[in-house]
Amino acid sequence: MIDLHLNGLNNQLMSPKEQKIAAGLSVFLTAALPTSVGVIAFRSQPILANIIRGEARTLPALTSFFFNHFQGSLTCLFILASVATWISFKAYHQSSGENQSIKFPELLVALAFSSLISIIYLTLFIFSTAWPVYNKLTER
């Protein structure tokens, strides 16, 4: 068992096998969250672009920016996700050497960063498509 020191106490919280499973799940989630957000945005972008077609002069600035630079924003999401995944994968594989402790702080930071960029991207995507539809509905 690996001893984890929390507030000066010597606790055995998880076995090495449980730590490997938790670390592997962290690496998987770090890669899967931004990928799923990108796939959702990529698959729904043509449908949502048809909804706002013909309203170029009445679109909010966020919508115009997001849809005019959709490929760039998607590429930026995947680059940031790749960096987070690389950091978590590196922390996961460093534990297989002679030092068996897994670097959970690095894994958690990478997972939190991956979650944050996924939430920000999905929020921007939702707002950029919801405002034109809302403007259309309240136009009357």
Backbone as a chain_set.jsonl record, in Angstrom:
{"seq": "MIDLHLNGLNNQLMSPKEQKIAAGLSVFLTAALPTSVGVIAFRSQPILANIIRGEARTLPALTSFFFNHFQGSLTCLFILASVATWISFKAYHQSSGENQSIKFPELLVALAFSSLISIIYLTLFIFSTAWPVYNKLTER", "coords": {"N": [[0.83, -1.185, 0.0], [0.38, 2.261, -0.643], [1.379, 5.019, 1.181], [-0.382, 7.897, 1.95], [0.069, 11.175, 2.898], [-1.859, 13.235, 4.724], [-2.454, 16.243, 6.139], [-0.469, 15.731, 8.038], [-1.146, 13.214, 8.935], [-0.94, 9.693, 8.698], [-2.329, 7.944, 6.302], [-3.891, 5.221, 4.641], [-5.317, 5.339, 1.805], [-5.998, 4.361, -0.793], [-5.422, 1.408, -2.68], [-2.559, 0.464, -4.707], [-3.518, -0.543, -7.142], [-6.124, 0.521, -7.267], [-5.431, 3.208, -7.39], [-4.18, 3.307, -9.897], [-6.376, 2.738, -11.546], [-8.04, 4.956, -11.005], [-6.365, 6.994, -11.925], [-6.098, 6.293, -14.627], [-8.757, 6.623, -15.448], [-8.958, 9.351, -15.097], [-7.176, 10.295, -17.073], [-8.526, 9.372, -19.343], [-10.968, 10.844, -19.162], [-9.96, 13.421, -19.394], [-9.237, 13.5, -22.064], [-11.643, 12.791, -23.314], [-13.742, 14.615, -22.693], [-13.365, 17.287, -24.018], [-13.312, 16.315, -26.621], [-15.852, 15.178, -27.018], [-17.435, 17.484, -26.767], [-16.506, 18.964, -28.957], [-17.31, 17.271, -31.039], [-20.093, 17.371, -30.765], [-20.541, 20.101, -31.328], [-19.5, 20.222, -33.93], [-21.174, 18.461, -35.371], [-23.682, 19.661, -35.066], [-23.425, 22.182, -36.085], [-23.934, 22.736, -38.943], [-26.753, 22.484, -39.045], [-27.601, 24.439, -37.242], [-26.546, 26.639, -38.488], [-28.197, 26.852, -40.692], [-30.516, 27.73, -39.464], [-29.967, 30.382, -38.807], [-29.498, 31.568, -41.201], [-29.433, 34.142, -43.628], [-29.651, 36.332, -41.989], [-27.561, 38.13, -41.659], [-26.953, 40.813, -41.045], [-28.253, 41.243, -38.671], [-27.229, 39.647, -36.712], [-25.843, 38.874, -33.494], [-22.61, 39.945, -32.24], [-21.052, 37.902, -31.101], [-22.131, 35.599, -32.242], [-21.602, 36.002, -34.985], [-18.779, 36.098, -34.901], [-18.184, 33.53, -33.867], [-19.29, 31.714, -35.767], [-18.06, 32.531, -38.111], [-15.442, 31.927, -37.627], [-15.34, 29.217, -37.057], [-13.903, 26.799, -37.591], [-11.373, 27.523, -36.714], [-11.863, 27.967, -33.978], [-12.627, 25.424, -33.182], [-10.29, 24.01, -33.742], [-8.58, 25.269, -31.929], [-9.775, 24.444, -29.524], [-9.231, 21.661, -29.663], [-6.429, 21.685, -29.663], [-5.829, 22.791, -27.13], [-7.037, 20.798, -25.599], [-5.45, 18.637, -26.315], [-3.013, 19.366, -25.154], [-3.725, 19.31, -22.413], [-4.378, 16.594, -22.202], [-1.91, 15.424, -22.8], [-0.393, 16.294, -20.595], [-1.737, 14.988, -18.495], [-1.419, 12.321, -19.304], [1.338, 12.087, -19.229], [1.773, 12.419, -16.467], [0.482, 10.153, -15.59], [2.007, 8.042, -16.705], [4.503, 8.451, -15.559], [4.342, 7.304, -13.148], [4.896, 4.644, -13.388], [7.508, 4.015, -13.045], [10.356, 3.599, -10.83], [9.464, 5.046, -8.671], [6.492, 4.696, -7.294], [4.348, 6.356, -6.791], [1.491, 8.049, -7.839], [0.943, 11.013, -9.612], [-1.373, 12.695, -8.538], [-2.207, 15.441, -8.147], [-1.338, 16.715, -10.552], [-2.842, 15.257, -12.408], [-5.439, 15.951, -11.631], [-5.439, 18.728, -12.051], [-5.082, 18.828, -14.833], [-7.423, 17.521, -15.639], [-9.359, 19.276, -14.598], [-8.75, 21.576, -16.095], [-9.302, 20.651, -18.671], [-12.045, 20.137, -18.418], [-12.925, 22.739, -17.917], [-12.272, 24.156, -20.327], [-13.917, 22.766, -22.031], [-16.495, 23.332, -21.04], [-16.558, 26.126, -21.354], [-16.328, 26.359, -24.157], [-18.629, 24.988, -25.027], [-20.603, 26.565, -23.831], [-20.195, 29.045, -25.145], [-20.865, 28.211, -27.72], [-23.574, 27.498, -27.403], [-24.709, 29.977, -26.576], [-24.086, 31.545, -28.818], [-25.708, 30.475, -30.751], [-28.224, 30.57, -29.62], [-28.959, 33.258, -29.184], [-29.613, 34.484, -31.766], [-31.907, 32.959, -32.417], [-33.556, 33.599, -30.271], [-33.799, 36.353, -30.724], [-35.224, 36.272, -33.102], [-37.632, 35.151, -32.244], [-38.604, 37.088, -30.453], [-39.016, 39.242, -32.043], [-41.454, 40.123, -32.954]], "CA": [[0.0, 0.0, 0.0], [1.097, 3.529, -0.683], [0.919, 5.902, 2.24], [-0.622, 9.279, 1.575], [0.119, 12.011, 4.086], [-2.817, 14.329, 4.706], [-2.411, 17.005, 7.389], [0.426, 15.078, 8.979], [-1.623, 11.888, 9.311], [-0.523, 8.628, 7.8], [-3.544, 7.233, 5.909], [-3.828, 4.392, 3.458], [-6.613, 5.613, 1.198], [-6.272, 3.501, -1.941], [-4.364, 0.475, -3.056], [-1.938, 0.881, -5.973], [-4.397, -0.883, -8.263], [-7.189, 1.527, -7.293], [-4.828, 4.457, -7.851], [-3.99, 3.187, -11.355], [-7.696, 2.84, -12.17], [-8.466, 6.35, -10.905], [-5.508, 7.795, -12.803], [-6.488, 5.984, -16.007], [-10.039, 7.278, -15.689], [-8.68, 10.784, -15.219], [-6.597, 10.516, -18.405], [-9.61, 9.177, -20.312], [-11.894, 11.985, -19.116], [-9.267, 14.602, -19.903], [-9.303, 13.449, -23.525], [-13.002, 12.578, -23.82], [-14.642, 15.768, -22.531], [-13.309, 18.229, -25.142], [-13.627, 15.626, -27.87], [-17.309, 15.076, -27.148], [-17.964, 18.832, -27.013], [-16.183, 19.295, -30.34], [-18.158, 16.474, -31.932], [-21.447, 17.953, -30.688], [-20.538, 21.367, -32.063], [-19.263, 19.97, -35.352], [-22.347, 17.825, -35.976], [-24.861, 20.525, -35.043], [-23.139, 23.477, -36.704], [-24.679, 22.995, -40.189], [-28.178, 22.653, -38.75], [-27.791, 25.738, -36.619], [-26.229, 27.665, -39.484], [-29.404, 27.023, -41.502], [-31.499, 28.489, -38.687], [-29.648, 31.811, -38.792], [-29.161, 32.011, -42.551], [-30.156, 35.307, -44.119], [-29.745, 37.373, -40.975], [-26.169, 38.55, -41.431], [-26.848, 42.16, -40.453], [-28.912, 41.287, -37.367], [-26.632, 38.685, -35.795], [-24.953, 39.408, -32.453], [-21.186, 39.852, -32.57], [-20.548, 36.593, -30.704], [-22.568, 34.624, -33.242], [-20.817, 36.225, -36.205], [-17.394, 35.69, -34.668], [-18.085, 32.088, -33.667], [-19.56, 30.973, -36.985], [-17.067, 32.875, -39.135], [-14.162, 31.318, -37.248], [-15.7, 27.944, -36.42], [-12.801, 25.843, -37.689], [-10.3, 27.991, -35.836], [-12.227, 27.735, -32.576], [-12.591, 23.982, -32.973], [-8.873, 23.649, -33.703], [-8.059, 25.767, -30.651], [-10.272, 23.53, -28.493], [-8.511, 20.397, -29.729], [-5.035, 21.907, -29.265], [-5.815, 22.901, -25.675], [-7.355, 19.472, -25.067], [-4.266, 17.787, -26.505], [-2.036, 19.75, -24.132], [-4.2, 18.77, -21.134], [-4.254, 15.137, -22.258], [-0.479, 15.106, -22.729], [0.036, 16.495, -19.207], [-2.273, 13.915, -17.655], [-0.809, 11.066, -19.737], [2.702, 12.104, -18.708], [1.689, 12.164, -15.026], [0.064, 8.751, -15.425], [3.095, 7.122, -17.043], [5.659, 8.627, -14.681], [4.154, 6.483, -11.95], [5.274, 3.251, -13.629], [8.936, 3.836, -12.782], [10.65, 3.076, -9.497], [8.609, 5.774, -7.741], [5.155, 4.212, -7.637], [3.276, 7.288, -6.458], [0.862, 8.71, -8.989], [0.872, 12.45, -9.394], [-2.777, 13.063, -8.612], [-2.451, 16.876, -8.384], [-1.214, 17.005, -11.988], [-3.996, 14.669, -13.086], [-6.634, 16.741, -11.321], [-5.335, 20.019, -12.727], [-5.336, 18.6, -16.256], [-8.846, 17.216, -15.791], [-10.107, 20.514, -14.365], [-8.53, 22.449, -17.244], [-10.045, 20.061, -19.78], [-13.464, 20.399, -18.155], [-13.169, 24.173, -18.049], [-12.309, 24.569, -21.731], [-15.105, 22.152, -22.631], [-17.672, 24.091, -20.616], [-16.502, 27.446, -21.99], [-16.608, 26.205, -25.584], [-20.039, 24.626, -25.195], [-21.394, 27.749, -23.47], [-20.113, 29.989, -26.261], [-21.619, 27.654, -28.839], [-25.004, 27.615, -27.1], [-25.099, 31.387, -26.624], [-23.985, 32.092, -30.178], [-26.844, 30.005, -31.542], [-29.499, 30.876, -28.96], [-29.327, 34.668, -29.318], [-30.381, 34.765, -32.985], [-33.225, 32.346, -32.328], [-34.304, 34.433, -29.323], [-34.139, 37.611, -31.415], [-36.267, 35.951, -34.07], [-38.885, 34.91, -31.523], [-39.077, 38.314, -29.811], [-39.052, 40.297, -33.048], [-42.836, 40.53, -33.218]], "C": [[0.877, 1.251, 0.0], [0.516, 4.436, 0.385], [0.766, 7.307, 1.696], [-0.665, 10.104, 2.855], [-0.825, 13.191, 3.907], [-2.823, 14.985, 6.077], [-1.567, 16.311, 8.459], [-0.017, 13.691, 9.401], [-1.197, 10.876, 8.273], [-1.758, 7.779, 7.479], [-3.268, 6.383, 4.689], [-5.196, 4.481, 2.797], [-6.954, 4.647, 0.076], [-5.086, 2.556, -2.162], [-3.732, 0.956, -4.363], [-2.802, 0.559, -7.191], [-5.543, 0.124, -8.391], [-6.662, 2.876, -7.776], [-4.627, 4.438, -9.36], [-5.326, 3.333, -12.083], [-8.182, 4.284, -12.145], [-7.652, 7.249, -11.834], [-5.855, 7.546, -14.27], [-7.808, 6.622, -16.377], [-9.865, 8.784, -15.857], [-8.104, 11.118, -16.593], [-7.671, 10.379, -19.478], [-10.563, 10.372, -20.331], [-11.258, 13.263, -19.638], [-9.327, 14.645, -21.428], [-10.738, 13.436, -24.038], [-13.899, 13.806, -23.723], [-14.556, 16.764, -23.69], [-13.655, 17.581, -26.477], [-15.135, 15.526, -28.063], [-17.943, 16.436, -27.395], [-17.695, 19.246, -28.456], [-17.044, 18.538, -31.329], [-19.582, 17.003, -31.93], [-21.513, 19.235, -31.502], [-20.376, 21.138, -33.561], [-20.496, 19.4, -36.028], [-23.555, 18.755, -36.02], [-24.638, 21.862, -35.733], [-23.873, 23.686, -38.024], [-26.177, 23.208, -39.97], [-28.435, 24.03, -38.168], [-27.444, 26.879, -37.567], [-27.428, 27.901, -40.403], [-30.476, 27.835, -40.778], [-31.239, 29.986, -38.801], [-29.287, 32.347, -40.17], [-30.03, 33.218, -42.939], [-30.292, 36.424, -43.114], [-28.372, 37.955, -40.657], [-26.075, 39.897, -40.729], [-27.457, 42.222, -39.057], [-28.307, 40.324, -36.353], [-25.802, 39.378, -34.719], [-23.483, 39.157, -32.817], [-20.61, 38.482, -32.204], [-20.915, 35.536, -31.732], [-21.764, 34.772, -34.526], [-19.385, 35.746, -36.031], [-17.279, 34.172, -34.592], [-18.302, 31.329, -34.968], [-18.601, 31.327, -38.117], [-15.721, 32.225, -38.866], [-14.382, 29.978, -36.558], [-14.553, 26.947, -36.455], [-11.643, 26.234, -36.779], [-10.608, 27.743, -34.366], [-12.207, 26.249, -32.243], [-11.144, 23.477, -32.897], [-8.236, 24.083, -32.39], [-8.512, 24.871, -29.498], [-9.478, 22.236, -28.497], [-7.036, 20.547, -29.371], [-4.929, 22.01, -27.746], [-6.11, 21.555, -25.015], [-6.168, 18.524, -25.22], [-3.189, 18.099, -25.481], [-2.441, 19.169, -22.778], [-4.061, 17.251, -21.1], [-2.803, 14.705, -22.158], [0.029, 15.234, -21.291], [-0.467, 15.36, -18.317], [-1.666, 12.56, -18.027], [0.622, 10.961, -19.216], [2.706, 11.821, -17.202], [1.308, 10.716, -14.748], [1.22, 7.794, -15.666], [4.348, 7.316, -16.207], [5.546, 7.765, -13.442], [4.594, 5.048, -12.16], [6.766, 3.002, -13.426], [9.165, 3.286, -11.387], [9.849, 3.814, -8.424], [7.161, 5.474, -8.105], [4.039, 5.194, -7.315], [2.782, 7.995, -7.718], [0.699, 10.182, -8.653], [-0.571, 12.92, -9.579], [-3.014, 14.566, -8.762], [-2.334, 17.268, -9.865], [-2.397, 16.457, -12.772], [-5.255, 15.499, -12.857], [-6.605, 18.113, -11.987], [-5.617, 19.87, -14.218], [-6.803, 18.304, -16.511], [-9.701, 18.454, -15.578], [-9.955, 21.476, -15.54], [-9.319, 21.953, -18.454], [-11.544, 20.304, -19.623], [-13.801, 21.864, -18.362], [-13.218, 24.604, -19.515], [-13.508, 23.96, -22.445], [-16.357, 22.936, -22.295], [-17.691, 25.459, -21.277], [-16.873, 27.342, -23.462], [-18.083, 25.892, -25.822], [-20.949, 25.793, -24.846], [-21.367, 28.779, -24.58], [-20.927, 29.505, -27.458], [-23.124, 27.796, -28.612], [-25.46, 29.058, -27.174], [-25.072, 31.942, -28.044], [-25.117, 31.602, -31.069], [-28.182, 30.368, -30.92], [-29.91, 32.334, -29.146], [-30.055, 34.978, -30.619], [-31.786, 34.156, -32.966], [-34.106, 33.149, -31.368], [-34.715, 35.752, -29.964], [-35.244, 37.403, -32.433], [-37.631, 35.789, -33.396], [-39.45, 36.179, -30.899], [-39.204, 39.481, -30.783], [-40.447, 40.874, -33.231], [-43.234, 41.708, -32.48]], "O": [[1.966, 1.273, 0.573], [-0.701, 4.599, 0.479], [1.674, 7.842, 1.059], [-1.375, 9.75, 3.796], [-0.613, 14.042, 3.043], [-3.164, 14.343, 7.071], [-1.919, 16.311, 9.639], [0.691, 13.042, 10.171], [-1.11, 11.194, 7.087], [-2.185, 6.977, 8.311], [-2.505, 6.775, 3.807], [-6.126, 3.777, 3.188], [-8.083, 4.162, 0.001], [-3.934, 2.874, -1.87], [-4.323, 1.782, -5.058], [-2.811, 1.314, -8.163], [-5.891, 0.532, -9.499], [-7.359, 3.603, -8.485], [-4.876, 5.439, -10.032], [-5.396, 3.984, -13.125], [-8.683, 4.785, -13.152], [-8.197, 8.161, -12.456], [-5.9, 8.484, -15.066], [-7.971, 7.112, -17.495], [-10.548, 9.409, -16.668], [-8.495, 12.11, -17.208], [-7.723, 11.177, -20.414], [-10.924, 10.859, -21.402], [-11.93, 14.092, -20.251], [-9.455, 15.72, -22.013], [-11.022, 14.01, -25.089], [-14.741, 14.015, -24.596], [-15.582, 17.065, -24.3], [-14.222, 18.226, -27.359], [-15.637, 15.766, -29.161], [-18.9, 16.533, -28.163], [-18.568, 19.819, -29.108], [-17.465, 19.093, -32.345], [-20.215, 17.078, -32.984], [-22.445, 19.429, -32.283], [-21.041, 21.788, -34.367], [-20.834, 19.805, -37.14], [-24.376, 18.645, -36.931], [-25.596, 22.606, -35.942], [-24.414, 24.775, -38.215], [-26.792, 24.031, -40.648], [-29.385, 24.709, -38.56], [-27.999, 27.972, -37.451], [-27.652, 29.027, -40.848], [-31.254, 28.546, -41.413], [-32.18, 30.774, -38.883], [-28.813, 33.477, -40.285], [-31.213, 33.281, -42.605], [-31.003, 37.394, -43.38], [-28.069, 38.238, -39.498], [-25.191, 40.094, -39.895], [-27.195, 43.176, -38.324], [-28.824, 40.197, -35.242], [-25.126, 40.366, -35.004], [-23.17, 38.264, -33.605], [-19.765, 37.958, -32.93], [-20.1, 34.672, -32.057], [-21.298, 33.782, -35.09], [-18.838, 35.072, -36.904], [-16.373, 33.589, -35.189], [-17.565, 30.384, -35.251], [-18.356, 30.5, -38.995], [-14.944, 31.998, -39.794], [-13.694, 29.645, -35.593], [-14.261, 26.312, -35.442], [-11.015, 25.381, -36.153], [-9.728, 27.357, -33.596], [-11.812, 25.862, -31.143], [-10.823, 22.616, -32.077], [-7.441, 23.345, -31.807], [-7.727, 24.572, -28.597], [-9.086, 21.756, -27.433], [-6.447, 19.616, -28.822], [-4.051, 21.397, -27.139], [-5.51, 21.211, -23.997], [-5.915, 17.698, -24.343], [-2.521, 17.189, -24.99], [-1.608, 18.601, -22.071], [-3.67, 16.687, -20.078], [-2.498, 13.714, -21.494], [0.788, 14.387, -20.82], [0.277, 14.833, -17.49], [-1.423, 11.735, -17.146], [1.067, 9.887, -18.812], [3.55, 11.067, -16.716], [1.769, 10.126, -13.771], [1.397, 6.836, -14.914], [5.186, 6.416, -16.153], [6.54, 7.521, -12.759], [4.662, 4.29, -11.193], [7.233, 1.879, -13.618], [8.309, 2.605, -10.822], [9.583, 3.246, -7.364], [6.665, 5.955, -9.123], [2.872, 4.88, -7.551], [3.567, 8.469, -8.539], [0.355, 10.538, -7.526], [-0.94, 13.462, -10.621], [-3.956, 14.948, -9.455], [-3.135, 18.056, -10.367], [-2.898, 17.108, -13.689], [-6.039, 15.721, -13.78], [-7.64, 18.604, -12.439], [-6.317, 20.697, -14.801], [-7.371, 18.784, -17.493], [-10.672, 18.663, -16.305], [-10.924, 22.121, -15.94], [-9.929, 22.745, -19.173], [-12.228, 20.638, -20.59], [-14.847, 22.192, -18.922], [-14.12, 25.345, -19.905], [-14.057, 24.568, -23.364], [-17.191, 23.181, -23.167], [-18.748, 25.908, -21.721], [-17.652, 28.153, -23.963], [-18.709, 26.466, -26.713], [-21.971, 25.991, -25.504], [-22.408, 29.336, -24.928], [-21.595, 30.295, -28.126], [-23.86, 28.17, -29.525], [-26.496, 29.345, -27.774], [-25.944, 32.724, -28.425], [-25.449, 32.262, -32.054], [-29.181, 30.463, -31.632], [-31.102, 32.621, -29.256], [-31.056, 35.692, -30.578], [-32.739, 34.771, -33.444], [-35.289, 33.351, -31.642], [-35.839, 36.217, -29.775], [-36.106, 38.265, -32.605], [-38.651, 36.237, -33.918], [-40.67, 36.328, -30.823], [-39.476, 40.604, -30.36], [-40.582, 42.029, -33.634], [-44.372, 42.161, -32.607]]}, "num_chains": 1, "name": "protein.A"}
